[in-house]
Amino acid sequence: HVICALSGGVDSAVAATLVHKAIGDRLHCCFVDNGLLRYKEQERVMTMFKEHLHLPVTCIDDSERLLGKLKGVTDPEKKRKTIGAAFIEVFKEYKQTVENKTGV
């Protein structure tokens, strides 16, 4: 089983599509809405992944938690590190969900 974090960009979409063709339903894709996306971006990205690329993708809305962590943070470097750490947390949680679901 493979977990693939999707950003909504071309690189991760191509990588996920190739891996999906190779291993099929053993691919588990994850797209995180961090609260900093453009207007309707989550909907557009999920439609592209599911309906056009036919990828098995789970959307995780982590916007409330991340925006709470960013509240009051003004230093750009601290913001970058906070966002990065939040993504790592989400992916670890998703990994646990996939392990529980698949038994692997």
C-alpha positions as CSV (number, residue, x, y, z in Angstrom):
1,H,0.0,0.0,0.0
2,V,1.2,3.5,-0.8
3,I,0.1,6.9,0.5
4,C,0.3,9.8,-1.9
5,A,-0.1,13.4,-0.7
6,L,-1.7,15.4,-3.5
7,S,-1.1,19.1,-3.7
8,G,-3.5,19.9,-6.5
9,G,-0.6,20.5,-8.9
10,V,0.6,18.7,-11.9
11,D,3.6,16.9,-10.4
12,S,1.6,15.1,-7.6
13,A,-1.3,14.4,-10.0
14,V,1.0,12.8,-12.6
15,A,2.9,10.8,-9.9
16,A,-0.4,9.6,-8.4
17,T,-1.8,8.6,-11.8
18,L,1.3,6.6,-12.7
19,V,1.4,4.8,-9.3
20,H,-2.4,4.1,-9.5
21,K,-1.9,2.5,-12.9
22,A,0.9,0.3,-11.4
23,I,-0.7,-0.8,-8.1
24,G,-4.4,0.0,-8.4
25,D,-6.5,0.1,-5.3
26,R,-3.4,-0.2,-3.1
27,L,-2.9,3.6,-3.6
28,H,-4.4,5.9,-1.0
29,C,-4.3,9.5,-2.0
30,C,-4.8,12.4,0.4
31,F,-5.6,16.1,-0.4
32,V,-5.4,18.5,2.6
33,D,-7.5,21.7,2.7
34,N,-5.4,23.8,5.0
35,G,-7.7,26.8,4.9
36,L,-5.3,28.8,2.7
37,L,-6.7,27.5,-0.7
38,R,-8.1,29.8,-3.4
39,Y,-11.9,30.2,-3.7
40,K,-13.5,26.8,-4.7
41,E,-10.1,25.2,-5.1
42,Q,-10.9,22.2,-3.0
43,E,-14.0,21.4,-5.1
44,R,-12.1,21.9,-8.4
45,V,-9.2,19.7,-7.3
46,M,-11.4,16.9,-5.9
47,T,-13.5,16.9,-9.1
48,M,-10.3,16.6,-11.2
49,F,-8.8,13.8,-9.1
50,K,-12.0,11.8,-8.8
51,E,-14.0,12.4,-12.0
52,H,-11.2,13.0,-14.5
53,L,-8.2,11.1,-13.2
54,H,-10.2,8.4,-11.4
55,L,-7.9,8.5,-8.4
56,P,-8.9,7.2,-5.0
57,V,-8.5,10.4,-3.0
58,T,-9.6,11.5,0.5
59,C,-10.0,15.2,1.2
60,I,-9.1,16.1,4.8
61,D,-10.3,19.5,5.9
62,D,-7.7,20.6,8.4
63,S,-8.4,24.3,8.0
64,E,-9.7,25.0,11.4
65,R,-6.7,23.4,13.2
66,L,-4.1,25.0,11.0
67,L,-5.6,28.5,11.0
68,G,-5.8,28.3,14.8
69,K,-2.1,27.4,14.9
70,L,-1.3,30.4,12.6
71,K,-3.3,32.9,14.6
72,G,-1.0,35.6,15.8
73,V,2.1,34.3,14.0
74,T,3.7,37.1,12.0
75,D,7.1,35.8,11.2
76,P,7.2,34.3,7.7
77,E,9.7,31.6,8.6
78,K,7.6,30.6,11.6
79,K,4.5,30.4,9.4
80,R,6.3,28.2,6.9
81,K,7.5,25.8,9.7
82,T,4.0,25.8,11.3
83,I,2.3,24.9,8.0
84,G,4.9,22.2,7.3
85,A,4.5,20.7,10.7
86,A,0.7,20.7,10.4
87,F,0.9,18.8,7.1
88,I,3.2,16.2,8.7
89,E,0.6,15.8,11.5
90,V,-2.2,15.3,9.0
91,F,-0.3,12.8,6.9
92,K,0.7,10.8,10.0
93,E,-3.0,10.7,11.0
94,Y,-4.0,9.6,7.5
95,K,-1.3,6.9,7.6
96,Q,-2.9,5.5,10.7
97,T,-6.3,5.6,9.2
98,V,-5.0,3.7,6.1
99,E,-3.3,1.2,8.4
100,N,-6.4,0.6,10.4
101,K,-8.5,0.2,7.2
102,T,-6.1,-2.1,5.4
103,G,-4.6,-4.0,8.3
104,V,-1.1,-3.3,6.9
